[in-house]
């Protein structure tokens, strides 16, 4: 699954298979994490598998895991643009790892 597509509200996720069919994978995606992470970055959330191998410090992975396990904490945080870029990388790595666990 290369290109994951979602609607703006993160209620539906799909990908386009090799025959150009849309395959619904909503039930395999961490939907609440996506919704909560979008609140953190306050921008459009892009699902991009091509960036998951870019190294980021462990703290960014910890922040994503904390957002996944304790979503209420996001009301207390604010990140600068540099940190948001690293969080997006860590988020995508977490998202695709979760997706692969559920396939």
C-alpha positions as CSV (number, residue, x, y, z in Angstrom):
1,X,0.0,0.0,0.0
2,X,1.7,3.1,-1.2
3,X,-0.7,5.9,-1.5
4,X,-3.2,6.1,1.4
5,X,-6.0,8.5,0.8
6,X,-8.3,9.8,3.5
7,X,-11.1,12.3,3.7
8,X,-10.6,15.5,5.6
9,X,-12.3,14.3,8.8
10,X,-10.4,11.0,8.8
11,X,-13.5,8.8,8.8
12,X,-12.5,6.9,5.7
13,X,-9.2,5.5,4.5
14,X,-8.4,3.7,1.3
15,X,-5.7,3.0,-1.2
16,X,-5.7,2.4,-5.0
17,X,-4.7,-1.1,-5.9
18,X,-2.8,-2.2,-9.0
19,X,-6.1,-2.5,-10.9
20,X,-7.1,1.1,-10.0
21,X,-9.7,-0.1,-7.5
22,X,-10.3,1.8,-4.3
23,X,-9.8,-0.5,-1.4
24,X,-11.3,0.5,1.9
25,X,-8.9,0.1,4.9
26,X,-10.7,2.3,7.4
27,X,-11.0,-0.5,9.9
28,X,-7.2,-1.0,9.9
29,X,-6.2,2.6,10.5
30,X,-5.6,4.4,13.8
31,X,-8.4,6.9,13.1
32,X,-8.4,8.6,16.5
33,X,-4.7,9.1,16.3
34,X,-5.1,10.8,13.0
35,X,-7.8,13.1,14.3
36,X,-5.8,14.0,17.4
37,X,-2.5,14.5,15.6
38,X,-4.1,16.9,13.2
39,X,-5.1,19.0,16.2
40,X,-1.4,19.1,17.2
41,X,0.0,20.2,13.9
42,X,-2.9,22.4,13.1
43,X,-2.3,21.9,9.3
44,X,-3.4,19.4,6.7
45,X,-2.2,16.0,7.6
46,X,-0.4,14.1,4.8
47,X,0.0,10.4,4.9
48,X,3.3,9.8,3.2
49,X,5.1,6.4,3.3
50,X,8.1,7.8,1.5
51,X,9.3,9.8,4.6
52,X,9.1,7.0,7.2
53,X,12.8,6.2,6.9
54,X,14.0,9.7,7.6
55,X,15.6,9.6,11.1
56,X,14.2,11.7,13.9
57,X,15.0,11.8,17.5
58,X,13.3,9.3,19.9
59,X,11.3,12.1,21.6
60,X,9.2,12.6,18.5
61,X,8.3,8.9,18.4
62,X,7.5,9.1,22.1
63,X,5.1,12.1,21.4
64,X,3.3,10.1,18.8
65,X,2.9,7.1,21.0
66,X,1.7,9.3,23.8
67,X,-0.8,10.9,21.5
68,X,-2.0,7.4,20.5
69,X,-2.3,6.1,24.1
70,X,-3.3,9.3,25.9
71,X,-5.1,11.6,23.5
72,X,-6.3,14.0,26.1
73,X,-2.8,15.4,26.6
74,X,-2.8,17.2,23.2
75,X,-4.7,20.1,24.7
76,X,-1.6,21.0,26.6
77,X,1.0,21.2,23.8
78,X,2.2,23.6,21.1
79,X,5.0,22.9,18.7
80,X,7.1,25.1,16.4
81,X,7.3,24.4,12.7
82,X,10.6,22.6,12.9
83,X,9.2,20.2,15.5
84,X,6.0,19.7,13.5
85,X,8.0,18.5,10.5
86,X,9.8,15.9,12.7
87,X,6.5,14.9,14.3
88,X,5.0,14.3,10.8
89,X,7.8,11.9,10.0
90,X,7.3,10.1,13.3
91,X,3.5,10.1,12.9
92,X,3.8,8.5,9.4
93,X,6.2,5.8,10.7
94,X,3.7,5.0,13.5
95,X,0.7,5.1,11.2
96,X,2.2,2.7,8.6
97,X,3.5,0.4,11.3
98,X,0.0,0.2,12.8
99,X,-1.5,-0.3,9.4
100,X,1.0,-3.2,8.7
101,X,0.1,-4.8,12.0
102,X,-3.6,-4.9,11.0
103,X,-3.2,-6.1,7.5
